Amino acid sequence: MTASTGSTRSTPSPSRRNRRRTVGAVAVLAAAAVTAAFALTLDGSDTREEKAGEPAAVTGSADPVPAPADPGLLALARRDASDPLAVGRADAPVVLIEYSDFQCPFCGRFARETKPELLRSYVDKGILRIEWRNFPIFGEESERAALAGWAAGRQKKFWEFHDVAYGKPRERNSGAFDAENVIAMAREAGVADIERFQADMASEQARDAVLQDQEEGYNLGVTSTPAFLVNGKPILGAQPTDTFEEAVESAAKTAKTAKTTKTTKTTKEVGR
């Protein structure tokens, strides 16, 4: 993706582990961004991604999945069965990684309009796993919301908090995610121990977890939200639901073919 414009945050230095995992990934996403800059909406009525500090430009249509999967991008799927910021089977054939900010209106649109369809059609059937990455880019309230989401996850209520936070459009940096309101959201989400929730929010572990997600995104060149990887293929912006359905089905088909080929090869080798 392109260099950040308007963001007040500087790019964190990548760790050696992150460098190894993302070899070649930047080139893939940079190429994708050139095409996807014209693919943020199919109807031309609005844009579906936002950059920190500036409005997204009006765009036309193009292929929203322009680049092939890259091994460095595929390796970013954590597939940790105990991850509270993920939903779906850890061994699902398709993993959608989402880099989002709780204050991003287009992230909210994806959460309200597209994610429920993906849950019903693919996650519940064991085809898809969704892994969330905190990518706060709009300042203090975004960071507080990210910490709050992580803290809710410590009590297995991340997705409930996610749904409350995105339940309706909220004006950015207006106090919607101030300390009092995130506690109210946690209560609404069913977080039982609010004292623990507050302690978890304030912990170094929470800040390290959010920073890890941010570094991963920055290492890829992510500068706007929402940004997605579907089995290593990038999709930028809250595209129409059918765009994600097509990407998931294509990835599932590719994964099935690869599994069949591997099984056939193994069978032939054993039979020699």
C-alpha positions in Angstrom: 0.0 0.0 0.0 1.1 3.6 -0.4 3.0 5.5 2.2 0.9 7.0 5.0 -0.5 10.4 4.5 -2.0 12.4 7.3 -1.4 9.9 10.1 0.1 11.3 13.2 1.7 8.0 14.1 5.1 7.0 13.0 5.8 3.5 11.6 7.1 1.2 14.4 10.3 -0.7 13.7 9.6 -4.3 12.7 11.0 -7.2 14.7 13.2 -9.8 13.1 10.3 -12.3 13.3 7.9 -10.0 11.5 10.5 -9.2 8.8 11.0 -12.9 8.1 7.2 -13.5 7.9 6.6 -10.7 5.5 9.3 -11.1 3.0 7.8 -10.1 -0.3 4.5 -9.1 1.3 5.0 -5.4 0.9 5.5 -5.7 -2.8 2.3 -7.7 -3.2 0.2 -5.2 -1.2 1.8 -2.2 -2.9 0.8 -3.6 -6.3 -2.7 -4.4 -4.9 -3.1 -0.8 -3.6 -2.6 0.7 -7.1 -5.6 -1.2 -8.5 -7.7 -1.3 -5.3 -7.5 2.5 -5.0 -10.2 2.4 -7.7 -12.1 -0.5 -6.2 -13.4 0.9 -2.9 -17.0 0.9 -4.2 -18.8 -0.8 -7.0 -21.7 1.7 -7.2 -19.7 4.9 -7.1 -21.9 6.3 -4.3 -19.2 6.5 -1.7 -15.8 5.2 -0.7 -15.3 2.2 1.6 -12.0 2.8 3.3 -10.4 5.7 5.2 -6.9 6.9 5.8 -5.9 8.6 9.0 -6.2 12.4 8.8 -7.8 12.6 5.3 -11.1 11.7 3.6 -10.9 8.9 1.0 -11.1 10.0 -2.6 -14.0 9.1 -4.8 -13.2 6.0 -6.8 -14.4 3.9 -9.7 -14.5 0.1 -9.9 -11.8 -2.5 -10.5 -10.8 -6.0 -9.4 -10.7 -5.9 -5.6 -8.5 -8.9 -5.4 -5.7 -8.1 -7.9 -2.8 -10.0 -6.5 -2.1 -13.7 -6.1 -1.6 -15.2 -2.6 1.9 -14.7 -1.3 3.5 -17.3 1.1 4.6 -14.4 3.4 0.9 -13.2 3.6 -0.5 -16.7 4.1 1.9 -17.2 7.1 0.3 -14.2 8.9 -2.8 -16.4 9.8 -2.2 -17.3 13.5 -4.7 -20.1 13.6 -4.5 -20.1 17.4 -7.6 -22.0 18.7 -7.5 -20.0 22.0 -7.4 -16.6 20.3 -10.4 -14.6 21.7 -10.1 -12.1 18.8 -10.8 -14.8 16.2 -13.9 -16.7 15.3 -14.2 -20.0 13.4 -12.3 -23.2 13.3 -8.5 -22.9 13.6 -8.1 -25.4 10.8 -10.7 -23.8 8.5 -9.4 -23.8 4.9 -9.8 -20.1 4.5 -8.7 -17.3 6.9 -9.8 -13.7 6.6 -7.5 -11.3 8.5 -9.1 -7.9 9.2 -7.1 -4.8 10.1 -9.7 -2.3 11.5 -10.2 0.7 13.7 -13.3 0.9 15.9 -13.8 4.5 14.9 -13.7 3.8 11.1 -17.2 4.1 9.6 -16.4 1.8 6.7 -15.2 -0.9 9.2 -18.5 -0.4 10.9 -20.3 -0.9 7.6 -18.5 -4.2 7.1 -19.3 -5.3 10.6 -23.0 -4.6 10.3 -23.6 -5.6 6.7 -21.0 -8.2 5.6 -19.7 -10.0 8.6 -23.1 -11.5 9.6 -23.4 -13.0 6.1 -19.9 -14.4 6.3 -20.6 -15.9 9.7 -23.8 -17.6 8.4 -22.5 -18.8 5.1 -19.0 -19.8 5.8 -17.8 -19.5 9.5 -20.7 -21.6 10.8 -20.0 -24.2 8.2 -16.3 -24.5 9.0 -15.1 -23.0 5.8 -13.9 -19.6 7.1 -12.1 -18.3 10.1 -12.0 -14.5 10.8 -9.0 -13.1 12.7 -9.2 -9.5 14.0 -6.2 -7.2 14.1 -6.4 -4.0 16.1 -5.2 -1.2 13.8 -6.1 2.1 15.5 -5.2 5.1 13.4 -7.4 7.9 14.5 -5.9 8.8 17.8 -6.6 8.4 21.5 -10.1 7.2 21.2 -9.2 4.6 18.6 -6.4 3.3 20.9 -8.7 3.2 23.9 -11.3 1.3 21.9 -8.7 -1.2 20.8 -7.5 -1.7 24.3 -11.1 -2.1 25.5 -11.8 -4.7 22.8 -8.7 -6.7 23.8 -9.7 -6.5 27.5 -13.2 -7.7 26.7 -11.5 -10.6 24.9 -9.8 -11.6 28.2 -13.3 -12.5 29.4 -14.3 -14.1 26.1 -16.5 -11.1 25.1 -14.5 -9.5 22.3 -17.0 -10.2 19.6 -19.8 -9.0 21.8 -17.9 -5.8 22.4 -17.1 -5.6 18.7 -20.8 -5.8 17.9 -21.8 -3.2 20.5 -19.0 -0.8 19.3 -20.1 -1.1 15.7 -23.8 -1.3 16.5 -24.4 2.1 15.1 -22.4 4.9 13.4 -20.5 7.0 15.8 -18.9 10.4 15.2 -15.2 10.1 15.4 -13.2 11.6 18.3 -16.4 13.0 19.8 -16.1 11.2 23.1 -18.0 8.1 21.9 -15.0 6.0 23.1 -14.1 7.9 26.2 -13.3 6.0 29.4 -16.9 6.0 30.6 -18.4 4.9 27.4 -16.1 2.0 26.8 -17.0 0.7 30.2 -20.7 1.1 29.3 -20.1 -0.8 26.1 -18.3 -3.6 28.0 -21.3 -3.9 30.3 -23.7 -4.0 27.4 -21.5 -6.7 25.8 -21.8 -8.9 28.9 -18.3 -8.4 30.4 -18.9 -9.6 34.0 -15.9 -8.3 35.9 -15.6 -4.6 35.1 -12.7 -4.1 37.6 -10.7 -6.8 35.8 -11.7 -5.3 32.4 -10.3 -1.9 33.5 -7.1 -3.5 34.8 -6.6 -5.4 31.6 -7.2 -2.3 29.5 -4.4 -0.5 31.5 -2.0 -3.4 31.3 1.3 -3.6 29.4 0.1 -6.9 27.9 -2.8 -5.1 26.3 -0.6 -2.4 24.8 1.9 -4.9 23.6 -0.9 -6.9 21.9 -2.3 -3.9 20.1 1.2 -2.8 19.1 1.9 -6.2 17.7 -1.2 -6.0 15.5 -0.2 -2.4 14.4 3.4 -3.5 13.6 2.1 -6.4 11.5 -0.2 -4.0 9.5 2.5 -1.3 9.2 5.0 -3.9 8.0 2.6 -4.8 5.2 2.2 -1.1 4.3 -1.4 -0.8 5.6 -2.3 2.9 6.0 -6.1 2.8 5.7 -9.0 0.8 7.2 -10.5 -1.6 6.7 -7.9 -3.8 5.0 -8.3 -7.6 4.6 -6.3 -10.6 3.6 -8.3 -13.7 2.4 -5.8 -16.6 2.4 -3.1 -14.1 1.5 -5.0 -12.1 -1.1 -5.7 -8.4 -0.2 -9.0 -6.7 -0.3 -9.1 -3.0 0.5 -12.1 -1.2 1.9 -15.6 -2.4 2.9 -16.4 -3.9 -0.5 -19.9 -5.3 -1.2 -20.7 -8.6 0.5 -20.5 -10.6 -2.8 -16.9 -9.5 -3.3 -16.0 -11.2 0.0 -18.1 -14.2 -0.8 -16.4 -14.6 -4.2 -13.0 -14.3 -2.5 -13.8 -16.9 0.2 -15.3 -19.4 -2.3 -12.3 -19.0 -4.6 -9.8 -19.5 -1.7 -11.8 -22.5 -0.5 -11.7 -24.0 -4.0 -7.9 -23.4 -4.2 -7.3 -24.9 -0.8 -9.4 -28.0 -1.6 -7.5 -28.5 -4.9 -4.2 -28.1 -3.1 -5.2 -30.6 -0.4 -6.4 -33.1 -3.0 -3.1 -32.8 -5.0 -1.1 -33.3 -1.8 -3.1 -36.3 -0.8 -2.7 -37.9 -4.2 1.0 -37.3 -4.3 1.4 -38.8 -0.8 -0.6 -41.8 -1.8 1.5 -42.4 -4.8 4.7 -42.1 -2.8 3.5 -44.6 -0.2 2.5 -47.0 -2.9 5.9 -47.1 -4.5 
